[in-house]
Amino acid sequence: MCPFIISPPFDVARVLLFHQIVGWTKELLDQGKAAADCTGRLAVPTELKVLGVLRVLGRATCFDGITELSGIAESTMCTFFHRFTKWFREDIYPCFVYAPKTLDDLAEVQTPYALLGLPGCIGSMDVVHIAWCMCPSYLMNLAKGKEGIPTIAYNVICDHAGRALAVLAGAYGAFNDKTIVRNDDVVHAIRTDPFFTQMAYEVRTGGGNDGGGVEMEKGAYLIIDGGYHKWSATQQAAGKANTDPTYAAWRKRMESVRKDIECFFGRLKGRFRMLKTPVTFHHKHQIDNTFFTCVALQNIIHDWDKELNLLTAWEVDADWEGAEGQFADEAGAAEESWLWCRPKLKRTKKRRSRFVPSATDDFSSCGVLSSPITKWDMASSLQRPPPSGEGASYVAKQAKLVKHFAIARASGDVAWLRS
């Protein structure tokens, strides 16, 4: 069980996230550190070194710049920075950046997409390139791709709330998205593991006497751009050559929601300026450690702000009646009722007012999970070969999703979550 649990108190003096990071550093990285060296010279305080790391990440400050600001020797700061990022990637990152592992996790991630008219979606995926100005000459052909400069490329998955779910270790910039994604263990699991492939959700078919028929569709998927493979587990909106109004409306929604990952990259680079400027490290593993550290810190800050109600997200506090809420009469509702938090929605163009659904509203018409699987094991999923005939299943699933969106939109049940 992860020992790092964020539960910020309301006392202002204790909500400083910096103190929590310093506490982890003292406990796990600098444990047993001597207070002075053999000459009696006092060691640099951990707080000052962590501030130096954050300054390098946030402002792209050189290590000698930290020396001018704090008096820490350049060699000391450089050594500590790489130790810190390596430790953060190995120990802290897995506690805050992870794909859904339980049915509860899947339901929490999938529900906002279902409300947006995209049931079954669990995230957006794209590749981001980080400039590498110290690329060795013998790697230039591998690292220089469409960007025109040497880069390291990272395949990232995030959810609608802007939280990273998975990051693949960096690839050299000359490799395209189709090659990179074939090495992503999380994407492979989404394609092959029953935990994801058997995830069931409702899509509208328009059948029945009242035109509101539904059927169960299986298989989670990610929203992507045109640079990836057309797999059943990766759905993309085709180009504008398809002029069918139904498909055009679905494509517009898909393209809008796919901006989640682009906005994530923007916030990440805006917060950590080091990723926006060419990285001056000589070794790829050092850049990987730095990128993973930035993503982990981004998720930590996201969780922290959410706990303090500083982040406007789609979740809101529930005020169900009774000890177990109004969903207590449903099977398993006592354990999962907290998932049915009520978002603030925006009505269709004809009705632009915002509203909060009541606690008794049923979201099943937008999509609901009904998979009996309770946990995902990455180790076992990596042993499964990818499914065959994915081209046909990709087309079939997309046709059902387009039809579902058209029916739900015509009924006025498609919302846009305020972010």
N, C-alpha and C positions, 0 to 999 in steps of 0.2 A: 504493500500500500504506500502511495506517495506521501512522504513526510511533510511536503511543502503545501500547506493549506492556507489560503488567504482568508482571513476572517477579520477585516479591519474594524476596530472599535470606533466609537463615536468621539472619543477624546482626541482633540486635534493634535496633541503632542504625540500620539501613538499611531497616527495614520500615515506617517511619512514612510513611503515605500522604500526610500533609500536606507532607512535604518534596518528594514527587514533584509534587504540584500546584503548589507554589511554584516548582519547577524549570521546569515548563511555562510558568508565568506569566512568569518572568524571560526565558525564551527566546523566547516568541512574543508576549507582550502588552507587556512592559516593556523589550523589546530596544532598546538605544540610549538609554535614559532617562538624563538627566543626573544626576550625583550631587548637584548643588546648583543652586539657581536663580541669577538674575543678581545677587542680593544676597549670595550666599555661604551662604545658609541650606540646610542639608542636606535632601535629599529624605526623605520617609517611607519606611522600609524596606518592601520588597515583602511580607516575611513578616507584618508588622503589618497591612498592608492586606488580605491574604488572610484573616488571622484575623478581621478586621472583617467581611468578606463572610460567612464561615462563621457568625459570631455572629448576623448579621442573619437568615440563612437558618434557622439552627437554633433560635434563641431569639426570633425576631421582634422583635429589638431595633431601636429607632429609630436613625437616623443620629446624632442628638445624643447618644444613649446611648453610641455608640462614641466620641464625642468625650470624654465623661466618663471612659471606661475607658482610652483610649489616648492622648488628646491630639491625635488627628488631627482636622483641621478638618471640620466637617459638610459643607461644600461639596466638599472633597477626597474624603471617604468616599462621598458620593452619586455623584460623577462616576465614581470608580473602580468602584463597585458596578455601575453600568449598563454601563460598558465591559467589566467582567469577565464579566457574564452574557451580554452580546451575543457576546463572543468565545467563551465556553464553548459557547454554542448553535451557533455557526457552525463551529467548528473541532474541539472535543472531543466534543460530543454525537454526531456521525455515527460516530465511532470506537468507541463503546460501546453505542449504541442502534441496532439495525438488525434488519430481518427476515431470515430465512434466505435466503442467496444461492446456496448450493451444495447438492448432494445430501447431503453430509456434515452440513451445518447442519440440513437438514430431518430427517434420520435422528436426529440428537441431540435435536431438539426433540420429535419425534413418538414416540420409543420409550417414554418414561415414560407417555404417555397410552395407548399400546397395552397396556402392562402393567396399566393401570388398567381395561382393558376398553373403551377408547374409541379404537380405531385410526383413523388419519387426522387426528386433532385436532392442531393445532399451537399452540394458545394460547386464552386467555380474553380477552374484550373487554367494556369498559363505559365509561361516561362519568362523569367526576368534575367537580363544580362547585367553583370557588374563589370565595369571597365578594369583592366589589369595592366597598368603601365610598366610593371616590372616583369612582364612575361619573358622567360628565357628565349633566346633566339631559336633554339631547336624545337620549341613548342608553338612558334608563330603560325605555322600552317594549320595546326589543330585549334588554336585559340582565336584566330581571326576569321569571322564569318560575315554574315550580312551587315553587322554593325560597322565593319570597316576597320575596327581596332580590336586588339586582343581582349577577350572577355571570358568570364566564367558564368555559365548559365545554370539557373536553379528552377526546377519545376515545383510550383507551389500550389496547394489547394487551400481555399478558405471557404467559410460558410457565409450566410447572408448577414450575420451580425458583424462580419469583419474580423473574425478570429481565425488564425491559421490552423489548419487541421493536419497538414503534412508538408514536409519539405524534403526533396531529394538532394543528396549530396551533389555538389557542383559538377557539371560537365563542361568540357572545353567548348568555346563559343561557336566553332565551326559546325557542330552537330545540330541538326534541326530538331524541332519539337517531336516529330514522329520517332526519331531514334532515341531521344532522351526518355520519352514516356515508356518505352519498352523496358527500361531498367528500373522503373518505379514500382517498388514492392506494394505500396498502398493501392495504386491503380490496378496492379495485377490481382490483388485481393478483391477489389470491387468487381472485377471481371469474372472471377472464378470461385470465390468463397461463397458457400451457401448462405452465410450470414447476410451478405449483400444481394446475391442473385435471387434469393428466395424472399426478400423483403417485399411484402404485398401491400398494395395501396389501391384505392378506388379511382377509377377514371370514368367519366361520363360517356355514354354511348348514344344518348338521345332516343333509345328505344323505350318500350313500355307505353301504357295508355296515356300517361301525362308527359311523355317525352323526356322523362328524367331518369331513364335507365342507367345503371352503372354496372361495371364489371371489374374484377380484380386483375390488376396488372402486377407483374413481378419484376424485380431487378432495379436496384438503385443506379443512378447515373450522375455524371458530372457535366456541367455546362462548359463548353470549350469554344475556341475560335476555329477558323478554317485550317490551321496548321497541324491539326492532330488527325489521328486515324478515325474513321467512321466505325466505331464500335458501338455495340448496344449500350455499354456503360459510359459512353462519352457522346453526348448529344450536342450538335451544333446547328445553327441556323444557316441554311444555304444562302447563296447570293441572291441579289434582287432580280435574277432572271425569272424566278417563280412569282408571277403576278397574281396568283390566286388571293383574293382578299382575306380569306380565312387563314391561309398560311402567312400572309404578310403581317397580320395582326399578331400571330404567335411569334413570328420572327422578331418583330419590334419588341415584344415583351422579353424574349430570350436575350436579345442584344442589350436591353436595359439592365436586366438582372446580371448578365455576365460582367457588367462594369464593377461588380463587387471586388473581383480580383484586381482589376486595374486601380481601383480606389485603395485597396490594401497596399499595393506597391507604392502608390503616391504617399500614403501616410507613413509607410515604413521609411522611404527615402527622405521624406520631410523631417521625420523625427531623428533619423540617424544619417547625418550628412555624409558620413564616411562612405556610405553605399552610393552616393550621388557623384562622388569624385573618384578619379582613377585610384585604385588601391595600390599602395607602394610595397606590399609584402612580396617576398621572393618565392614563397612556397604556396601551392594551392591549398594544402590542408589548413594553413593559417587563415586564408580567406574563407574557407568553409566554416571554420570555428567562429570567425567573426560574424558571418551571415546568420548562422544558427543562433548565436547569442542575441543578435538584434531581433530575430523573429520571436525568440523566447521572451525577451524583454517587452516586445510589443504585445504579446498575449498577456503577460503579467500585468502590464499597465491597463489593458482592456478589462481584465477581470477585476482589478482594483477599482477602476472607475465605475464599473457596473455595480460592485458591492456598495460603493458610496453613493449610488444614484446620481453620479456625475455624467453618466453616459446615457443618451437617449437611445434605447434599443426597443425591439418589438415586444419584449417581455414587460409586464406590469404586475404589480402585486395583486394577488387574488383575495377576494373577500367572501369565499364560499360560506354557506350556512352550515352549522354543525361542526363537530370535531373533525370529520373527514370530508366535508364539503358536500355539494349536491350531486357529485358523481359517485357517492358511496354505494349506490345501488347497482353500479355496473361492476362486472367481474374485473378484479384487479385494480379497481379505481383507487382504492385506499393507498396503494403504493405509487400509482402513476398520476394521481390527480394534480400534482404540482406541475405537470407538463402542460396542463390546459390553462396557462396564464393568458390573460386577455390583452391582445395588442390594440393599439389605437390605429384604426384603419381609415383609409380615404375612399370615399365612394367613387363611382364611375364619373365620367366627364359630365353627365347630365346632373349628377348630384355630388357636388364637390365638397360637401361638408364632411367633417371628420366625426367618427363615432367610436364608442367602445362597446363591443359585444357584451351581452349579459352573461353571467356565469352559467346559465342554462342553455346557451346556444350550442348547437351541434355542428361541429366542423367537418363531419364525415362527408358532406357533399363536396368538399374541397379535396379531401384525401385523408386517409387514416391508415396507420400501420396495423397489420394483423399477423405479422410473422411470429411463429412460435420460437424462433431461435433467440437465445438470450445472450450469447457472447461470441466474440470473434477472436480467433487465434491466428495471428499472422504466420507463425512458423508452419502450421499445417497448410495454410492457404497457398504458400509459395511452392508447394510440391504439386499443385494441380496444374495441368496444362490449360492453356487458354481455350475457350470454346470454339467450335467450328461454325461456319455459316453466320458470322457476325454481321456481314453486310446486309443479309436479308432481315435479320432480327433488328438491325439498326433502323431500316426503313419502316418495318412494321410498327416498332415502338414509337417512332416519331409521328407516324400517321395517327396513332391513338392519342398521343399527347396534343397534337394540333386539333383534333376533333374535340377532345375534352375541354381545351381552352376556349374554343369557339362557343360551345354549349354553356359553359360556366360564365363566360363574358356576356352572352346574350341574356342570361338569367340575372345579371347584376351581382354575381357572387364572387367575382374576381376583385381583389383589393390590392392596394399599393401600400406597403408598410412604411410608415414615416421613419426615417433614419436620422 
